[in-house]
Amino acid sequence: MLARAHRLTDGAGFASAVRRGRRAGSRTLVVHLESLEDERPVRVGFVVSKAVGPAVTRNRVKRRLRHLARELLSSTETRLPGSAVLVVRALPASSTADYAELRSDLARCLVRVTS
């Protein structure tokens, strides 16, 4: 689970990151990253629409993505700017992807938006 300080919960934050942030996509995910000039820590939000599947499938995808985001944010291979807003949007292919595929797609997208 992500710490409360790292959760993106307001709609304005989602909209701003999607509109103004850098974007990278893969078969299973689209990642939007917006760098901000404030004192807040990195915040992460997830978008998993009904196109991904029924509620059970959507919740499984969200749980996997939350765990992966926490894992990747704490690693040194993906350094995000100090007060960034990251939005991870799951595509329908994420419903059939296994954990390793989601992890590699998320890591690849994060490297592309941070470089």
Residue pairs with C-beta under 8 A, 6 or more apart in sequence:
1 66
1 70
2 44
2 66
2 69
2 70
5 40
5 41
5 43
6 41
6 42
6 43
6 44
6 70
6 73
7 43
7 44
7 45
8 14
8 17
8 43
8 44
8 45
8 85
8 86
8 87
9 45
13 43
13 45
13 85
14 45
14 47
14 87
16 34
16 85
17 32
17 33
17 34
17 45
17 85
17 86
17 87
18 32
18 87
20 34
21 32
21 33
21 34
21 35
21 85
21 87
21 113
22 32
22 33
22 34
22 113
23 30
23 31
23 32
23 33
23 113
24 30
24 31
24 108
24 109
24 110
24 112
24 113
25 31
25 91
25 109
26 105
26 108
26 109
27 91
27 93
27 97
27 105
28 90
28 91
28 93
28 94
28 97
28 101
28 102
28 105
29 65
29 88
29 89
29 90
29 91
29 94
29 102
29 105
29 106
29 109
30 88
30 89
30 91
30 109
31 86
31 87
31 88
31 89
31 106
31 109
31 110
31 112
31 113
32 86
32 87
32 89
32 113
33 80
33 84
33 85
33 86
33 87
33 110
33 113
33 114
34 84
34 85
35 81
35 83
35 84
36 81
36 83
36 84
36 85
37 83
38 83
39 83
40 83
41 82
41 83
42 73
42 80
42 81
42 82
42 83
42 84
42 85
42 86
43 84
43 85
43 86
44 69
44 73
44 86
44 87
44 88
45 85
45 86
45 87
45 88
46 62
46 65
46 66
46 69
46 87
46 88
46 89
46 90
47 87
47 88
47 89
47 90
48 58
48 61
48 62
48 65
48 89
48 90
48 94
49 58
49 90
50 58
51 91
51 92
52 58
52 61
52 90
52 91
52 92
52 94
52 95
53 61
53 92
53 95
57 95
58 90
61 90
61 94
61 95
61 102
62 90
64 99
64 102
65 88
65 90
65 102
65 106
68 99
68 102
68 103
68 106
69 86
69 88
69 106
71 103
72 78
72 103
72 106
72 107
72 110
73 80
77 107
77 111
78 107
78 110
78 111
78 114
79 114
80 86
80 110
80 114
81 114
86 110
88 106
94 102
97 105
